[in-house]
Amino acid sequence: MHLQTSTYADPAGLAIHGVGREPYFSYFLRTFTCGPGDGWCSSRKPFRSLGSDPECYHESLGTHTRPTMREETMKRLLTIAILFGGLLLPACGDPHQQAREAHERGDHVAALREWQSLADDGDHEAQYQLGSLYAAGNGVEQDYEQAATWLRRAADGDHIAAQMDLARLYISGKGVGPDLGEAARWFRAAAEQGDPKAQLAIGDMHFRGLGVSRDPAIVVSWFEKAAAQGETAANLQLGDMYAKGLGVERDNVKAAEWYLQAAQRGSAAAQFFYGAMLHEGRGVEQSYTEASKWYLKSAAEGFARAQFNLGTLYFDGKGVQQDDAEAARLYRLAAEQGHVKAQHSLGSMRATGRGTERDLVEAYMWFSLASDQGNKSAFVGLGLVSERMTEEEIEQGRARAQDWLPVDQRVSE
């Protein structure tokens, strides 16, 4: 068999340097099939020279050998099988991947078909995914009983996400009878596998005595495990327990430590609570300046209590430069969220014009709102400001109070 150096047309420009104008695919086959009985050609040198028979140089032998027709045919067939078999592999694909891709592109029917086949074969991930489709009603009519059935099969196979979702179904009673004991059992199963959210959940159930006994020691144990894995809510819960003596002996030092960890992880609530401990000197050395820094972080996240406390520091000039306008701004942010003390404080500033424009109608509104929530100082303020208002102004203040809604309940225009 000789190379054709003049009759083969090469419109695609596939000629290889040193191989004349032989078709590229033929060259590829020769490269990987030369040599009798020794597998692959280690040197990848398929030709000695142009126009010669295909020969392979074997460095170990130092000679040129020519394969028999049978060997060459078998190796070419093997190569073709490998090449084209490889091209066909993607069509077979990973059924899990195909199901995920179908789900991501919104083809829930195709995803359901793939997951169903795998789930029937005992694949726990597929069983979990199938249960999730039934729970959401994606690609199939929503059916919580079917969801529970498939989630339970996956959960029995130690699938953590399935155990978590099954526990939630037992809490809500969807597809199963409400059973807090079963919910706790599945949360515990996931927690014992190291899932931090499950550890937080089972700890909270022991804290509240939901489906399990109330046991502070167990609560602390699970919360500490969750906190060690970065579950910030667990740090916050531990801080609350020690700060308020909830099931454990009150310990402000430990409370401050847990709050600080959560605060450093970005919890707005923890930033407020740690700031409050600095503000009051509980469990840590008192520092208005440091308190203001943590309040500022929390207030920036919209935490109303932090906005109010920071406003108070600006009002009093503690830890920050005294600034009535900034105090009024912060009080308003908290008051708009329904913070009672902030509503009373903002009412006072609007009534006197301190740090803001004097407006008796708005002062009346804020005093009225705070008074309705039981703030006695606001009730007194409402009486005082009413003495300086006309009947018309009072009616306007009442109307504003009746129409007022917290900022999170307002419909944006």
BELMO-V925402 format. One record per residue. SS is DSSP state (@ for helix, = for strand, . for the rest). PSI is psi in whole degrees, 0 to 359 (NA if undefined). D_CENTER is the distance of its C-alpha to the mean C-alpha in whole Angstrom. Layout:
BEGIN
ss=[SS;SS]
psi=[PSI;PSI]
d_center=[D_CENTER;D_CENTER]
END
This chain:
BEGIN
ss=[.;.;.;.;.;.;.;.;.;.;.;.;.;.;.;.;.;.;.;.;.;.;.;@;@;@;@;@;@;@;@;.;.;.;.;.;.;.;.;.;.;.;.;.;.;.;.;.;.;.;.;.;.;.;.;=;=;=;.;.;.;.;=;=;=;.;.;.;@;@;@;@;@;@;@;@;@;@;@;@;@;@;@;@;@;@;@;@;@;@;@;@;.;.;@;@;@;@;@;@;@;@;@;@;.;.;.;@;@;@;@;@;@;@;@;@;@;@;@;@;.;.;.;@;@;@;@;@;@;@;@;@;@;@;@;@;.;.;.;.;.;.;.;@;@;@;@;@;@;@;@;@;@;@;@;@;.;.;.;@;@;@;@;@;@;@;@;@;@;@;@;@;.;.;.;.;.;.;.;@;@;@;@;@;@;@;@;@;@;@;@;@;.;.;.;@;@;@;@;@;@;@;@;@;@;@;@;@;.;.;.;.;.;.;.;@;@;@;@;@;@;@;@;@;@;@;@;@;.;.;.;@;@;@;@;@;@;@;@;@;@;@;@;@;.;.;.;.;.;.;.;@;@;@;@;@;@;@;@;@;@;@;@;@;.;.;.;@;@;@;@;@;@;@;@;@;@;@;@;@;.;.;.;.;.;.;.;@;@;@;@;@;@;@;@;@;@;@;@;@;.;.;.;@;@;@;@;@;@;@;@;@;@;@;@;@;.;.;.;.;.;.;.;@;@;@;@;@;@;@;@;@;@;@;@;.;.;.;.;@;@;@;@;@;@;@;@;@;@;@;@;@;.;.;.;.;.;.;.;@;@;@;@;@;@;@;@;@;@;@;@;@;.;.;.;@;@;@;@;@;@;@;@;@;@;@;.;.;.;.;@;@;@;@;@;@;@;@;@;@;@;@;@;.;.;.;@;@;@;.;.;.;.]
psi=[125;156;140;110;358;340;341;122;144;67;333;356;39;8;138;138;129;1;15;224;29;142;141;317;321;320;318;316;315;321;321;12;6;155;127;120;8;16;229;150;115;329;344;37;91;339;141;319;164;142;359;168;153;122;151;131;123;112;326;330;333;21;168;133;153;128;152;162;320;314;317;317;315;319;325;318;320;317;315;319;318;313;305;331;319;323;332;342;315;331;326;307;174;118;328;314;319;319;317;317;320;318;318;326;6;8;75;333;315;320;317;317;315;313;321;314;315;319;320;333;4;13;117;323;318;322;319;314;321;316;322;322;318;323;323;344;34;116;359;157;135;129;100;332;315;321;313;321;311;324;322;321;317;320;322;337;20;28;114;312;324;320;319;313;324;320;319;324;321;332;316;337;12;119;347;163;141;127;97;330;316;322;314;322;318;326;318;321;317;323;321;342;1;9;121;325;325;322;320;318;313;327;318;324;322;327;319;349;36;105;354;170;151;120;100;324;318;321;308;318;312;319;320;322;316;319;323;339;13;13;95;324;331;320;316;317;318;320;316;317;315;328;326;358;38;94;352;166;134;132;98;330;312;321;314;322;315;320;318;317;316;322;319;337;3;10;118;322;315;324;320;311;321;321;320;324;324;321;318;350;36;116;349;165;135;135;107;325;311;324;316;326;317;324;320;317;315;318;324;337;4;16;112;318;325;321;318;311;321;322;321;320;320;323;319;346;38;119;348;164;134;133;101;321;319;324;315;321;316;321;320;317;317;319;322;341;1;11;118;311;325;323;318;315;319;322;319;319;326;329;325;344;19;118;0;168;140;129;102;326;315;323;316;315;311;319;318;315;315;323;321;339;11;10;112;323;324;326;318;316;324;319;318;317;332;328;339;11;153;166;322;317;320;318;322;318;318;318;318;319;320;325;348;141;147;151;328;353;1;146;121;140;NA]
d_center=[65;65;62;63;63;65;64;60;59;56;54;51;52;51;54;53;55;57;57;59;58;57;54;51;50;53;53;49;51;54;51;49;52;55;57;59;57;55;51;50;52;51;52;51;55;56;59;62;63;63;65;65;64;61;61;58;59;58;58;59;62;63;64;64;63;63;61;63;63;61;59;58;57;55;53;52;51;49;47;47;45;43;42;42;40;38;38;37;34;31;33;32;29;26;26;22;21;24;22;19;20;22;19;17;21;21;24;23;26;26;23;25;28;26;24;27;29;27;26;30;30;28;25;22;19;22;22;19;18;21;21;17;20;22;20;19;22;21;25;26;27;25;26;24;27;26;23;24;26;24;21;24;25;22;21;25;24;22;19;16;14;17;18;15;16;19;19;18;21;23;22;22;25;24;26;27;29;27;27;26;27;26;22;23;24;21;19;21;21;18;18;21;19;17;14;13;11;15;17;16;16;20;21;20;22;25;25;26;28;26;27;28;30;30;30;29;29;27;24;24;24;21;19;21;19;16;16;18;14;13;12;13;14;16;18;18;20;22;23;24;26;28;29;30;31;29;31;31;34;33;32;31;31;28;27;27;25;22;22;22;20;17;19;18;15;15;15;17;19;20;21;23;24;25;27;29;30;31;33;35;35;34;33;33;36;36;35;35;34;31;30;30;27;25;26;25;22;21;23;21;18;20;21;25;26;25;27;30;31;30;33;35;35;36;39;40;40;38;36;36;39;40;39;40;38;35;35;36;33;31;32;32;28;28;31;29;26;29;29;33;34;33;35;38;38;37;40;43;42;42;46;47;46;44;42;42;44;46;45;47;45;42;43;44;41;38;41;41;37;37;40;39;36;39;39;43;43;42;45;47;46;46;50;51;49;51;54;54;53;55;54;53;50;49;49;46;44;44;43;40;39;39;37;35;31;28;26;23;26;27;28;27;30]
END
